[in-house]
Amino acid sequence: MPQLDTSTWFITIVSMLFTLYTIMQLKVSKHTYHQNPEPTVMKSTQHSTPWQTKWTKIYSPLSLPLR
């Protein structure tokens, strides 16, 4: 049974890692980043809902008197 020749494995793995590193560097270098991101001002809209003019109180079950 012939033995497996592993003499070229090192250069194959190193060249693969170098290629992957180079490809990732090229992908990252082509990515555009915003120089000065600034928040956008959002206008709040008022909705006319019937419960805005009424006074409501929410009772917690724990604060109600025991029966």
C-alpha positions in Angstrom: 0.0 0.0 0.0 1.6 3.3 -1.1 2.1 6.1 1.5 0.4 9.4 1.2 2.7 12.1 0.0 2.3 15.1 2.4 5.2 17.1 1.3 3.1 19.6 -0.6 0.4 20.1 2.1 2.2 22.9 3.9 2.6 25.1 0.8 -1.0 24.3 -0.2 -2.4 25.3 3.2 -0.3 28.5 3.4 -1.2 29.6 -0.1 -4.9 29.0 0.7 -4.7 31.1 3.9 -2.9 33.8 2.0 -5.5 33.8 -0.7 -8.4 34.0 1.8 -6.7 36.8 3.7 -6.2 38.7 0.5 -9.7 38.3 -0.7 -11.1 39.4 2.7 -8.8 42.5 2.7 -10.0 43.4 -0.8 -13.7 43.0 0.3 -13.2 45.2 3.3 -11.2 47.8 1.5 -14.0 48.3 -1.1 -16.6 48.8 1.6 -17.7 52.4 2.0 -18.2 53.8 5.5 -20.0 57.1 6.4 -17.6 59.8 7.4 -19.8 61.7 9.9 -23.1 59.9 10.6 -25.6 62.4 12.0 -29.0 61.5 13.5 -32.1 62.4 11.5 -34.8 64.4 13.2 -38.1 62.6 13.2 -41.3 64.6 13.4 -43.8 63.2 15.9 -47.3 63.0 14.6 -50.3 63.5 16.8 -53.0 61.0 16.4 -56.5 61.9 17.6 -57.6 59.0 19.8 -60.6 59.1 22.1 -58.6 58.1 25.2 -56.2 61.1 25.0 -58.8 63.5 26.4 -60.2 61.1 29.1 -58.7 60.4 32.4 -58.1 56.8 32.9 -56.6 54.8 35.8 -55.3 51.3 35.6 -55.8 49.3 38.7 -53.2 46.7 39.5 -54.8 43.5 40.9 -52.4 43.6 43.8 -53.6 47.1 44.9 -57.3 46.2 44.9 -58.9 45.5 48.3 -59.4 41.9 49.3 -62.9 40.6 49.1 
